[in-house]
Amino acid sequence: MSGPSSPTASKASEAVVATGLPSSDISSRISEARRLLSSRQTSGTSRDLVTVAAFDPATSQITIFSLPKTEFLVKDADLSVNTQAGGTVRVHVVRANGVNTAVTAADVSTGRQLVPLLVQFPIVKAGAVSENSLLHFGAPGPGFTAVTEAGKTYVRRMLDAAAGRLAEDGVRLALTSSISPNTSASLSTQTTSAS
C-alpha cells in the first residue's frame, strides 16, 4: 500500500483532500478573506454581530455572512444565516470559547461544507465598537490542518519581522523552539545599549 512517507507529507495530503487545496492556497485565501473583511464599511458595524469569511472549495469563492454574537458564543448552536450574496448557510458552533470559537458551515442549497477562514469580531468598549478584530478560526472541520499550518506560517512570519525590527533597535531575540500546538516557544532577549 502506498501513502505519505512522513508526518509532514501526511498533513499536506490531508489538507489537499479536505479542501481540494494545498496549504499555500489556503494561506492566499485567508489573505483574500482578510482584504474582503477589512474593506467592508465598519462605521455602522453592529456590536451584536460577528462576520465570518468561509471558503467554498468547489467554487473557489469566499462567502461572507454575519450572525448574532450571542449565538456565536453558544456551544452547539445551530443557525441558518443569509450570505452577502443572497444564499443561505447553516452554521453549527462546535466550541464556544470567545474569540477562539470553532464553527462548521455548509451551503444550504448544495449541502457543500465551507472552510471557515476568518471571523470579524467587534470589540466593544464603553458601549461602542472600538475595533473589529480579524481572527483565524481553529475550527475542527474541513481544512483544519491547512488553516492551522497557514496560521503557523503567518505567526512565524510576523514574529520574524518583529524580531528584525527589534534587532534594528539593539534588542536581540532568540526563538529556541518552533511554533507548534504541542510545544511552547521559549524566548530570550538581550538588549544592547547604544553608546
MDTraj code that builds the backbone (N, CA, C; nanometers):
import mdtraj as md
import numpy as np

residues = "MET SER GLY PRO SER SER PRO THR ALA SER LYS ALA SER GLU ALA VAL VAL ALA THR GLY LEU PRO SER SER ASP ILE SER SER ARG ILE SER GLU ALA ARG ARG LEU LEU SER SER ARG GLN THR SER GLY THR SER ARG ASP LEU VAL THR VAL ALA ALA PHE ASP PRO ALA THR SER GLN ILE THR ILE PHE SER LEU PRO LYS THR GLU PHE LEU VAL LYS ASP ALA ASP LEU SER VAL ASN THR GLN ALA GLY GLY THR VAL ARG VAL HIS VAL VAL ARG ALA ASN GLY VAL ASN THR ALA VAL THR ALA ALA ASP VAL SER THR GLY ARG GLN LEU VAL PRO LEU LEU VAL GLN PHE PRO ILE VAL LYS ALA GLY ALA VAL SER GLU ASN SER LEU LEU HIS PHE GLY ALA PRO GLY PRO GLY PHE THR ALA VAL THR GLU ALA GLY LYS THR TYR VAL ARG ARG MET LEU ASP ALA ALA ALA GLY ARG LEU ALA GLU ASP GLY VAL ARG LEU ALA LEU THR SER SER ILE SER PRO ASN THR SER ALA SER LEU SER THR GLN THR THR SER ALA SER".split()
xyz = np.array([
    [0.0850, -0.1168, 0.0000],
    [0.0000, 0.0000, 0.0000],
    [0.0896, 0.1232, 0.0000],
    [0.0626, 0.2172, -0.0895],
    [0.1451, 0.3374, -0.0905],
    [0.0730, 0.4485, -0.0168],
    [0.1492, 0.5420, 0.0355],
    [0.0914, 0.6537, 0.1093],
    [0.2002, 0.7514, 0.1452],
    [0.1649, 0.8579, 0.2142],
    [0.2650, 0.9547, 0.2544],
    [0.3702, 0.8886, 0.3408],
    [0.4956, 0.9291, 0.3213],
    [0.6044, 0.8647, 0.3934],
    [0.6466, 0.9389, 0.5189],
    [0.5892, 1.0539, 0.5452],
    [0.6274, 1.1294, 0.6645],
    [0.5059, 1.1999, 0.7214],
    [0.5121, 1.2411, 0.8501],
    [0.4009, 1.3155, 0.9080],
    [0.3721, 1.4438, 0.8317],
    [0.4762, 1.5111, 0.7818],
    [0.4552, 1.6342, 0.7065],
    [0.3814, 1.6054, 0.5774],
    [0.4232, 1.5015, 0.5073],
    [0.3551, 1.4640, 0.3833],
    [0.2118, 1.4231, 0.4124],
    [0.1903, 1.3555, 0.5236],
    [0.0559, 1.3150, 0.5617],
    [-0.0330, 1.4363, 0.5859],
    [0.0198, 1.5375, 0.6572],
    [-0.0578, 1.6591, 0.6836],
    [-0.0894, 1.7306, 0.5537],
    [0.0097, 1.7418, 0.4643],
    [-0.0125, 1.8094, 0.3376],
    [-0.1178, 1.7346, 0.2563],
    [-0.1084, 1.6022, 0.2554],
    [-0.2050, 1.5217, 0.1836],
    [-0.3443, 1.5410, 0.2418],
    [-0.3550, 1.5410, 0.3753],
    [-0.4840, 1.5606, 0.4422],
    [-0.5434, 1.6954, 0.4058],
    [-0.4597, 1.8004, 0.3997],
    [-0.5074, 1.9342, 0.3675],
    [-0.5639, 1.9382, 0.2266],
    [-0.4953, 1.8754, 0.1309],
    [-0.5430, 1.8754, -0.0061],
    [-0.6741, 1.7987, -0.0171],
    [-0.6838, 1.6838, 0.0501],
    [-0.8064, 1.6042, 0.0449],
    [-0.9224, 1.6792, 0.1090],
    [-0.8992, 1.7427, 0.2236],
    [-1.0074, 1.8087, 0.2969],
    [-1.0618, 1.9298, 0.2243],
    [-0.9763, 2.0072, 0.1554],
    [-1.0217, 2.1319, 0.0957],
    [-1.0078, 2.1356, -0.0549],
    [-0.9345, 2.0412, -0.1120],
    [-0.9060, 2.0464, -0.2538],
    [-0.7911, 2.1414, -0.2840],
    [-0.7300, 2.1997, -0.1814],
    [-0.6223, 2.2959, -0.1994],
    [-0.5057, 2.2638, -0.1070],
    [-0.3838, 2.2899, -0.1514],
    [-0.2697, 2.2770, -0.0604],
    [-0.2674, 2.3938, 0.0386],
    [-0.1894, 2.3797, 0.1442],
    [-0.1810, 2.4810, 0.2492],
    [-0.1465, 2.6196, 0.1951],
    [-0.0587, 2.6260, 0.0952],
    [-0.0201, 2.7564, 0.0396],
    [-0.1404, 2.8278, -0.0209],
    [-0.2319, 2.7527, -0.0841],
    [-0.3520, 2.8144, -0.1405],
    [-0.4480, 2.8591, -0.0308],
    [-0.4570, 2.7817, 0.0767],
    [-0.5409, 2.8229, 0.1898],
    [-0.4879, 2.9542, 0.2458],
    [-0.3556, 2.9657, 0.2543],
    [-0.2946, 3.0886, 0.3040],
    [-0.3347, 3.2076, 0.2172],
    [-0.3349, 3.1902, 0.0857],
    [-0.3743, 3.3016, -0.0024],
    [-0.5234, 3.3309, 0.0126],
    [-0.6038, 3.2293, 0.0396],
    [-0.7478, 3.2519, 0.0610],
    [-0.7708, 3.3289, 0.1912],
    [-0.6900, 3.3003, 0.2940],
    [-0.7007, 3.3746, 0.4198],
    [-0.6661, 3.5211, 0.3952],
    [-0.5634, 3.5462, 0.3147],
    [-0.5269, 3.6845, 0.2816],
    [-0.6393, 3.7530, 0.2055],
    [-0.7006, 3.6810, 0.1127],
    [-0.8135, 3.7359, 0.0367],
    [-0.9310, 3.7661, 0.1299],
    [-0.9593, 3.6745, 0.2223],
    [-1.0691, 3.6955, 0.3185],
    [-1.0397, 3.8169, 0.4057],
    [-0.9148, 3.8318, 0.4465],
    [-0.8750, 3.9475, 0.5285],
    [-0.9022, 4.0776, 0.4520],
    [-0.8661, 4.0804, 0.3227],
    [-0.8918, 4.2001, 0.2409],
    [-1.0415, 4.2281, 0.2301],
    [-1.1191, 4.1227, 0.2055],
    [-1.2646, 4.1403, 0.1923],
    [-1.3268, 4.1938, 0.3208],
    [-1.2900, 4.1345, 0.4338],
    [-1.3475, 4.1786, 0.5609],
    [-1.2976, 4.3174, 0.5999],
    [-1.1727, 4.3469, 0.5728],
    [-1.1162, 4.4775, 0.6080],
    [-1.1760, 4.5895, 0.5239],
    [-1.2159, 4.5571, 0.4013],
    [-1.2692, 4.6602, 0.3120],
    [-1.4166, 4.6904, 0.3370],
    [-1.4815, 4.6105, 0.4200],
    [-1.6226, 4.6333, 0.4497],
    [-1.6393, 4.7629, 0.5273],
    [-1.7495, 4.8304, 0.5050],
    [-1.7800, 4.9530, 0.5782],
    [-1.7945, 4.9185, 0.7258],
    [-1.7164, 4.9822, 0.8115],
    [-1.7202, 4.9494, 0.9538],
    [-1.7818, 5.0598, 1.0395],
    [-1.8174, 5.1742, 0.9776],
    [-1.8712, 5.2839, 1.0587],
    [-2.0025, 5.2461, 1.1258],
    [-2.0821, 5.1641, 1.0608],
    [-2.2098, 5.1240, 1.1195],
    [-2.2084, 4.9816, 1.1710],
    [-2.0907, 4.9283, 1.1981],
    [-2.0782, 4.7904, 1.2436],
    [-2.1570, 4.7695, 1.3711],
    [-2.2359, 4.6660, 1.3712],
    [-2.3131, 4.6338, 1.4905],
    [-2.2237, 4.5670, 1.5938],
    [-2.2409, 4.6062, 1.7172],
    [-2.1635, 4.5430, 1.8243],
    [-2.2180, 4.4051, 1.8566],
    [-2.3342, 4.3721, 1.8011],
    [-2.4011, 4.2462, 1.8319],
    [-2.3840, 4.1384, 1.7248],
    [-2.3079, 4.1678, 1.6184],
    [-2.2889, 4.0706, 1.5103],
    [-2.1413, 4.0392, 1.4902],
    [-2.1125, 3.9135, 1.4576],
    [-1.9804, 3.8747, 1.4094],
    [-1.9962, 3.8405, 1.2622],
    [-1.8918, 3.8632, 1.1843],
    [-1.8971, 3.8346, 1.0413],
    [-1.7913, 3.7307, 1.0090],
    [-1.8314, 3.6309, 0.9339],
    [-1.7454, 3.5178, 0.9008],
    [-1.7148, 3.5173, 0.7517],
    [-1.5897, 3.4867, 0.7184],
    [-1.5486, 3.4623, 0.5802],
    [-1.5177, 3.3134, 0.5708],
    [-1.5889, 3.2437, 0.4820],
    [-1.5696, 3.0994, 0.4649],
    [-1.5442, 3.0702, 0.3170],
    [-1.4609, 2.9727, 0.2920],
    [-1.4207, 2.9368, 0.1558],
    [-1.4966, 2.8145, 0.1077],
    [-1.5458, 2.8218, -0.0162],
    [-1.6120, 2.7084, -0.0805],
    [-1.5132, 2.6478, -0.1801],
    [-1.4521, 2.5332, -0.1460],
    [-1.3519, 2.4734, -0.2349],
    [-1.4064, 2.4362, -0.3728],
    [-1.5360, 2.4066, -0.3830],
    [-1.5930, 2.3655, -0.5113],
    [-1.6038, 2.4822, -0.6096],
    [-1.6290, 2.6025, -0.5578],
    [-1.6457, 2.7182, -0.6458],
    [-1.5276, 2.8154, -0.6385],
    [-1.4369, 2.7916, -0.5447],
    [-1.3230, 2.8816, -0.5190],
    [-1.3688, 3.0222, -0.4799],
    [-1.4865, 3.0325, -0.4208],
    [-1.5411, 3.1611, -0.3785],
    [-1.5364, 3.1729, -0.2264],
    [-1.5216, 3.2954, -0.1794],
    [-1.5305, 3.3228, -0.0365],
    [-1.6691, 3.3773, -0.0090],
    [-1.7350, 3.3168, 0.0872],
    [-1.8696, 3.3554, 0.1262],
    [-1.8613, 3.4347, 0.2558],
    [-1.9320, 3.5475, 0.2600],
    [-1.9343, 3.6336, 0.3781],
    [-2.0744, 3.6293, 0.4381],
    [-2.0809, 3.6069, 0.5694],
    [-2.2105, 3.6091, 0.6376],
    [-2.1921, 3.6552, 0.7814],
    [-2.2990, 3.7115, 0.8362],
    [-2.2960, 3.7599, 0.9751],
    [-2.3960, 3.6808, 1.0578],
    [-2.3661, 3.6706, 1.1868],
    [-2.4574, 3.6054, 1.2790],
    [-2.4492, 3.6749, 1.4138],
    [-2.5535, 3.6602, 1.4955],
    [-2.5533, 3.7267, 1.6262],
    [-2.4380, 3.6778, 1.7140],
    [-2.3699, 3.7711, 1.7768],
    [-2.2574, 3.7378, 1.8653],
    [-2.3049, 3.6473, 1.9787],
    [-2.4258, 3.6709, 2.0278],
    [-2.4767, 3.5894, 2.1391],
    [-2.4918, 3.4430, 2.0978],
    [-2.5303, 3.4168, 1.9737],
    [-2.5437, 3.2786, 1.9245],
    [-2.4064, 3.2192, 1.8914],
    [-2.3165, 3.3020, 1.8397],
    [-2.1806, 3.2598, 1.8053],
    [-2.1081, 3.2074, 1.9289],
    [-2.1472, 3.2548, 2.0443],
    [-2.0805, 3.2183, 2.1692],
    [-2.1540, 3.1103, 2.2482],
    [-2.2433, 3.0343, 2.1807],
    [-2.3190, 2.9274, 2.2465],
    [-2.2823, 2.7932, 2.1826],
    [-2.2228, 2.7033, 2.2626],
    [-2.1863, 2.5700, 2.2134],
    [-2.3100, 2.4966, 2.1625],
    [-2.2935, 2.4307, 2.0490],
    [-2.3972, 2.3514, 1.9827],
    [-2.5106, 2.4340, 1.9238],
    [-2.4929, 2.5658, 1.9140],
    [-2.5946, 2.6481, 1.8475],
    [-2.5990, 2.6114, 1.6996],
    [-2.7198, 2.5990, 1.6451],
    [-2.7397, 2.5743, 1.5024],
    [-2.8168, 2.6921, 1.4463],
    [-2.7604, 2.7546, 1.3438],
    [-2.8207, 2.8741, 1.2860],
    [-2.8298, 2.8619, 1.1356],
    [-2.9277, 2.9260, 1.0806],
    [-2.9390, 2.9412, 0.9373],
    [-2.9263, 3.0909, 0.9111],
    [-2.8239, 3.1311, 0.8367],
    [-2.7984, 3.2737, 0.8142],
    [-2.7853, 3.3029, 0.6651],
    [-2.8179, 3.4256, 0.6282],
    [-2.8070, 3.4687, 0.4887],
    [-2.6667, 3.5211, 0.4611],
    [-2.6188, 3.4936, 0.3398],
    [-2.4881, 3.5436, 0.2988],
    [-2.5052, 3.6784, 0.2309],
    [-2.3942, 3.7495, 0.2123],
    [-2.3993, 3.8773, 0.1415],
    [-2.4457, 3.8594, -0.0020],
    [-2.4205, 3.7421, -0.0607],
    [-2.4588, 3.7157, -0.1996],
    [-2.6031, 3.6672, -0.2124],
    [-2.6753, 3.6541, -0.0998],
    [-2.8147, 3.6137, -0.1044],
    [-2.8401, 3.4656, -0.0825],
    [-2.7375, 3.3877, -0.0582],
    [-2.7551, 3.2453, -0.0290],
    [-2.7836, 3.2234, 0.1183],
    [-2.7916, 3.0969, 0.1558],
    [-2.8144, 3.0621, 0.2957],
    [-2.7091, 2.9612, 0.3395],
    [-2.6574, 2.9826, 0.4603],
    [-2.5552, 2.8955, 0.5170],
    [-2.6049, 2.8431, 0.6496],
    [-2.5821, 2.7145, 0.6731],
    [-2.6126, 2.6508, 0.8012],
    [-2.4849, 2.6523, 0.8835],
    [-2.4902, 2.7113, 1.0025],
    [-2.3739, 2.7237, 1.0896],
    [-2.3979, 2.6438, 1.2171],
    [-2.2977, 2.5674, 1.2573],
    [-2.3037, 2.4933, 1.3832],
    [-2.1832, 2.5345, 1.4670],
    [-2.2083, 2.5769, 1.5916],
    [-2.0999, 2.6156, 1.6821],
    [-2.0500, 2.4888, 1.7513],
    [-1.9283, 2.4494, 1.7181],
    [-1.8683, 2.3274, 1.7730],
    [-1.8119, 2.3535, 1.9113],
    [-1.7417, 2.4668, 1.9237],
    [-1.6799, 2.5033, 2.0510],
    [-1.6992, 2.6530, 2.0700],
    [-1.7616, 2.6916, 2.1802],
    [-1.7826, 2.8333, 2.2107],
    [-1.6765, 2.8756, 2.3115],
    [-1.5843, 2.9581, 2.2656],
    [-1.4736, 2.9967, 2.3511],
    [-1.4308, 3.1393, 2.3155],
    [-1.5236, 3.2323, 2.3254],
    [-1.4926, 3.3715, 2.2943],
    [-1.4414, 3.3855, 2.1532],
    [-1.3264, 3.4530, 2.1391],
    [-1.2708, 3.4743, 2.0059],
    [-1.2051, 3.3482, 1.9493],
    [-1.2004, 3.2402, 2.0253],
    [-1.1468, 3.1131, 1.9783],
    [-1.2594, 3.0127, 1.9509],
    [-1.3753, 3.0642, 1.9153],
    [-1.4903, 2.9796, 1.8862],
    [-1.4678, 2.9026, 1.7565],
    [-1.5088, 2.7766, 1.7538],
    [-1.4968, 2.6924, 1.6341],
    [-1.6357, 2.6648, 1.5781],
    [-1.6489, 2.6774, 1.4460],
    [-1.7766, 2.6517, 1.3805],
    [-1.7563, 2.5643, 1.2577],
    [-1.8652, 2.5011, 1.2165],
    [-1.8703, 2.4394, 1.0845],
    [-1.9779, 2.5147, 1.0081],
    [-1.9664, 2.5154, 0.8752],
    [-2.0636, 2.5873, 0.7927],
    [-2.0869, 2.5083, 0.6647],
    [-2.2111, 2.5109, 0.6176],
    [-2.2455, 2.4417, 0.4933],
    [-2.3432, 2.5261, 0.4141],
    [-2.3253, 2.5265, 0.2833],
    [-2.4174, 2.5945, 0.1932],
    [-2.5476, 2.5138, 0.1921],
    [-2.6581, 2.5774, 0.2258],
    [-2.7859, 2.5062, 0.2370],
    [-2.8325, 2.4533, 0.1018],
    [-2.8143, 2.5303, -0.0058],
    [-2.8666, 2.4885, -0.1364],
    [-2.7907, 2.3703, -0.1958],
    [-2.6618, 2.3574, -0.1649],
    [-2.5820, 2.2494, -0.2243],
    [-2.5423, 2.1429, -0.1233],
    [-2.5452, 2.1777, 0.0056],
    [-2.5004, 2.0856, 0.1093],
    [-2.3492, 2.0808, 0.1247],
    [-2.2764, 2.1579, 0.0421],
    [-2.1300, 2.1566, 0.0480],
    [-2.0800, 2.2202, 0.1768],
    [-1.9773, 2.1564, 0.2352],
    [-1.9110, 2.2121, 0.3523],
    [-1.8227, 2.3284, 0.3092],
    [-1.8266, 2.4353, 0.3865],
    [-1.7403, 2.5507, 0.3643],
    [-1.6256, 2.5449, 0.4651],
    [-1.5160, 2.6099, 0.4325],
    [-1.4000, 2.6148, 0.5214],
    [-1.3977, 2.7523, 0.5880],
    [-1.4355, 2.7616, 0.7171],
    [-1.4288, 2.8906, 0.7861],
    [-1.2830, 2.9386, 0.7930],
    [-1.2593, 3.0617, 0.7471],
    [-1.1233, 3.1151, 0.7429],
    [-1.0990, 3.2196, 0.8511],
    [-1.1829, 3.3229, 0.8526],
    [-1.1656, 3.4345, 0.9460],
    [-1.2992, 3.4763, 1.0031],
    [-1.2927, 3.5334, 1.1220],
    [-1.4109, 3.5940, 1.1820],
    [-1.3754, 3.7384, 1.2174],
    [-1.4666, 3.8295, 1.1848],
    [-1.4523, 3.9698, 1.2236],
    [-1.5340, 3.9865, 1.3510],
    [-1.4643, 4.0096, 1.4612],
    [-1.5257, 4.0107, 1.5931],
    [-1.5207, 4.1530, 1.6488],
    [-1.6372, 4.2172, 1.6695],
    [-1.6362, 4.3544, 1.7207],
    [-1.5968, 4.3588, 1.8683],
    [-1.5009, 4.4450, 1.8996],
    [-1.4587, 4.4677, 2.0374],
    [-1.5344, 4.5897, 2.0879],
    [-1.6110, 4.5704, 2.1951],
    [-1.6956, 4.6762, 2.2480],
    [-1.6335, 4.7332, 2.3751],
    [-1.6170, 4.8652, 2.3761],
    [-1.5684, 4.9358, 2.4947],
    [-1.6588, 5.0560, 2.5158],
    [-1.7012, 5.0757, 2.6395],
    [-1.7891, 5.1870, 2.6757],
    [-1.9155, 5.1879, 2.5899],
    [-1.9660, 5.0682, 2.5569],
    [-2.0920, 5.0559, 2.4850],
    [-2.0842, 5.0762, 2.3351],
    [-1.9644, 5.1004, 2.2817],
    [-1.9500, 5.1216, 2.1374],
    [-1.8382, 5.0319, 2.0824],
    [-1.8460, 5.0032, 1.9532],
    [-1.7424, 4.9232, 1.8884],
    [-1.6161, 5.0078, 1.8795],
    [-1.5090, 4.9616, 1.9456],
    [-1.3827, 5.0348, 1.9422],
    [-1.2919, 4.9835, 1.8304],
    [-1.3086, 4.8573, 1.7930],
    [-1.2311, 4.7993, 1.6830],
    [-1.2963, 4.6689, 1.6398],
    [-1.2585, 4.6228, 1.5216],
    [-1.3019, 4.4928, 1.4722],
    [-1.1787, 4.4053, 1.4573],
    [-1.1685, 4.3023, 1.5383],
    [-1.0557, 4.2101, 1.5302],
    [-1.0828, 4.1066, 1.4228],
    [-0.9825, 4.0791, 1.3405],
    [-0.9900, 3.9723, 1.2420],
    [-0.9119, 3.8545, 1.2970],
    [-0.9814, 3.7438, 1.3201],
    [-0.9216, 3.6288, 1.3870],
    [-0.9334, 3.5038, 1.3017],
    [-0.8285, 3.4218, 1.3068],
    [-0.8297, 3.2922, 1.2373],
    [-0.9166, 3.1948, 1.3142],
    [-0.9822, 3.1085, 1.2405],
    [-1.0589, 3.0022, 1.3037],
    [-0.9672, 2.8870, 1.3393],
    [-0.9970, 2.8219, 1.4515],
    [-0.9333, 2.6966, 1.4881],
    [-1.0402, 2.5901, 1.4784],
    [-1.1144, 2.5904, 1.3702],
    [-1.2320, 2.5044, 1.3569],
    [-1.1953, 2.3617, 1.3209],
    [-1.2517, 2.2646, 1.3921],
    [-1.2271, 2.1249, 1.3575],
    [-1.3188, 2.0809, 1.2456],
    [-1.2966, 2.1334, 1.1294],
    [-1.3794, 2.0989, 1.0148],
    [-1.2902, 2.0796, 0.8943],
    [-1.3493, 2.0790, 0.7749],
    [-1.2695, 2.0618, 0.6541],
    [-1.1618, 2.1690, 0.6467],
    [-1.0416, 2.1297, 0.6184],
    [-0.9330, 2.2249, 0.6028],
    [-0.8664, 2.2675, 0.7309],
    [-0.9039, 2.2073, 0.8426],
    [-0.8469, 2.2485, 0.9712],
    [-0.6955, 2.2437, 0.9699],
    [-0.6390, 2.1343, 0.9217],
    [-0.4936, 2.1206, 0.9190],
    [-0.4317, 2.2280, 0.8314],
    [-0.4889, 2.2521, 0.7148],
    [-0.4347, 2.3526, 0.6242],
    [-0.4444, 2.4917, 0.6850],
    [-0.5557, 2.5230, 0.7475],
    [-0.5725, 2.6541, 0.8098],
    [-0.4746, 2.6690, 0.9257],
    [-0.4569, 2.5636, 1.0040],
    [-0.3625, 2.5671, 1.1155],
    [-0.2206, 2.5910, 1.0647],
    [-0.1815, 2.5190, 0.9617],
    [-0.0469, 2.5355, 0.9055],
    [-0.0287, 2.6766, 0.8504],
    [-0.1300, 2.7279, 0.7812],
    [-0.1211, 2.8641, 0.7282],
    [-0.1113, 2.9646, 0.8424],
    [-0.1842, 2.9409, 0.9503],
    [-0.1776, 3.0289, 1.0671],
    [-0.0403, 3.0264, 1.1308],
    [0.0195, 2.9074, 1.1423],
    [0.1540, 2.8960, 1.1993],
    [0.2556, 2.9700, 1.1125],
    [0.2410, 2.9572, 0.9808],
    [0.3312, 3.0273, 0.8900],
    [0.3178, 3.1781, 0.9073],
    [0.1952, 3.2257, 0.9178],
    [0.1702, 3.3686, 0.9373],
    [0.2324, 3.4170, 1.0685],
    [0.2097, 3.3449, 1.1776],
    [0.2640, 3.3840, 1.3084],
    [0.4162, 3.3850, 1.3029],
    [0.4764, 3.2829, 1.2417],
    [0.6219, 3.2765, 1.2298],
    [0.6744, 3.3983, 1.1537],
    [0.6064, 3.4327, 1.0416],
    [0.6482, 3.5470, 0.9605],
    [0.6387, 3.6770, 1.0411],
    [0.5306, 3.6936, 1.1178],
    [0.5126, 3.8143, 1.1987],
    [0.6164, 3.8218, 1.3115],
    [0.6455, 3.7070, 1.3751],
    [0.7477, 3.7044, 1.4802],
    [0.8855, 3.7385, 1.4234],
    [0.9179, 3.6821, 1.3079],
    [1.0467, 3.7116, 1.2451],
    [1.0573, 3.8595, 1.2083],
    [0.9493, 3.9174, 1.1564],
    [0.9501, 4.0594, 1.1203],
    [0.9670, 4.1461, 1.2451],
    [0.8959, 4.1119, 1.3529],
    [0.9079, 4.1875, 1.4783],
    [1.0489, 4.1753, 1.5353],
    [1.1055, 4.0553, 1.5303],
    [1.2415, 4.0344, 1.5799],
    [1.3407, 4.1172, 1.4984],
    [1.3170, 4.1266, 1.3678],
    [1.4037, 4.2075, 1.2821],
    [1.3975, 4.3554, 1.3184],
    [1.2763, 4.4050, 1.3435],
    [1.2608, 4.5462, 1.3827],
    [1.3254, 4.5722, 1.5185],
    [1.3092, 4.4785, 1.6120],
    [1.3714, 4.4946, 1.7433],
    [1.5241, 4.4900, 1.7320],
    [1.5754, 4.4037, 1.6454],
    [1.7204, 4.3935, 1.6263],
    [1.7776, 4.5261, 1.5766],
    [1.7014, 4.5958, 1.4899],
    [1.7445, 4.7271, 1.4421],
    [1.7575, 4.8267, 1.5571],
    [1.6796, 4.8046, 1.6641],
    [1.6847, 4.8912, 1.7823],
    [1.7787, 4.8369, 1.8901],
    [1.8532, 4.7307, 1.8586],
    [1.9501, 4.6780, 1.9525],
    [1.8983, 4.5695, 2.0449],
    [1.7779, 4.5212, 2.0228],
    [1.7227, 4.4133, 2.1052],
    [1.7313, 4.2846, 2.0238],
    [1.8017, 4.1877, 2.0761],
    [1.8194, 4.0594, 2.0070],
    [1.7262, 3.9559, 2.0688],
    [1.6533, 3.8865, 1.9851],
    [1.5634, 3.7794, 2.0290],
    [1.6137, 3.6472, 1.9735],
    [1.5975, 3.5420, 2.0512],
    [1.6331, 3.4086, 2.0046],
    [1.5172, 3.3154, 2.0351],
    [1.4465, 3.2744, 1.9310],
    [1.3410, 3.1748, 1.9488],
    [1.4086, 3.0389, 1.9479],
    [1.3859, 2.9629, 2.0538],
    [1.4564, 2.8354, 2.0665],
    [1.3699, 2.7154, 2.0317],
    [1.2468, 2.7370, 1.9910],
    [1.1598, 2.6263, 1.9564],
    [1.0677, 2.6701, 1.8437],
    [1.0251, 2.5758, 1.7623],
    [0.9321, 2.6095, 1.6554],
    [0.7916, 2.6229, 1.7132],
    [0.7085, 2.6927, 1.6407],
    [0.5703, 2.7111, 1.6844],
    [0.4934, 2.5847, 1.6516],
    [0.4312, 2.5285, 1.7501],
    [0.3574, 2.4042, 1.7336],
    [0.2526, 2.3965, 1.8432],
    [0.1378, 2.3330, 1.8160],
    [0.0358, 2.3215, 1.9195],
    [0.0844, 2.2445, 2.0420],
    [0.1856, 2.1579, 2.0241],
    [0.2296, 2.0730, 2.1341],
    [0.3550, 2.1228, 2.2040],
    [0.4137, 2.2304, 2.1540],
    [0.5331, 2.2840, 2.2179],
    [0.5156, 2.4323, 2.2388],
    [0.5878, 2.4853, 2.3341],
    [0.5846, 2.6290, 2.3530],
    [0.7186, 2.6852, 2.3109],
    [0.7162, 2.8050, 2.2600],
    [0.8401, 2.8689, 2.2179],
    [0.8981, 2.9424, 2.3367],
    [1.0263, 2.9208, 2.3603],
    [1.0893, 2.9987, 2.4660],
    [1.1604, 3.1148, 2.3998],
    [1.1661, 3.2236, 2.4697],
    [1.2169, 3.3466, 2.4128],
    [1.3197, 3.4052, 2.5068],
    [1.4331, 3.4414, 2.4532],
    [1.5309, 3.5096, 2.5366],
    [1.5632, 3.6424, 2.4690],
    [1.5879, 3.7423, 2.5482],
    [1.6191, 3.8734, 2.4924],
    [1.7535, 3.9194, 2.5434],
    [1.8162, 3.9974, 2.4623],
    [1.9413, 4.0587, 2.5014],
    [1.9375, 4.2000, 2.4463],
    [1.9500, 4.2975, 2.5328],
    [1.9465, 4.4351, 2.4908],
    [2.0881, 4.4897, 2.4853],
    [2.1192, 4.5513, 2.3745],
    [2.2486, 4.6165, 2.3644],
    [2.2224, 4.7661, 2.3692],
    [2.2948, 4.8349, 2.4511],
    [2.2706, 4.9780, 2.4633],
    [2.3494, 5.0535, 2.3587],
    [2.2878, 5.1581, 2.3114],
    [2.3546, 5.2438, 2.2142],
    [2.4470, 5.3379, 2.2894],
    [2.5676, 5.3516, 2.2388],
    [2.6648, 5.4381, 2.3067],
    [2.6596, 5.5776, 2.2523],
])
top = md.Topology()
chain = top.add_chain()
for i, resn in enumerate(residues, 1):
    res = top.add_residue(resn, chain, resSeq=i)
    for name in ("N", "CA", "C"):
        top.add_atom(name, md.element.get_by_symbol(name[0]), res)
traj = md.Trajectory(xyz[None], top)
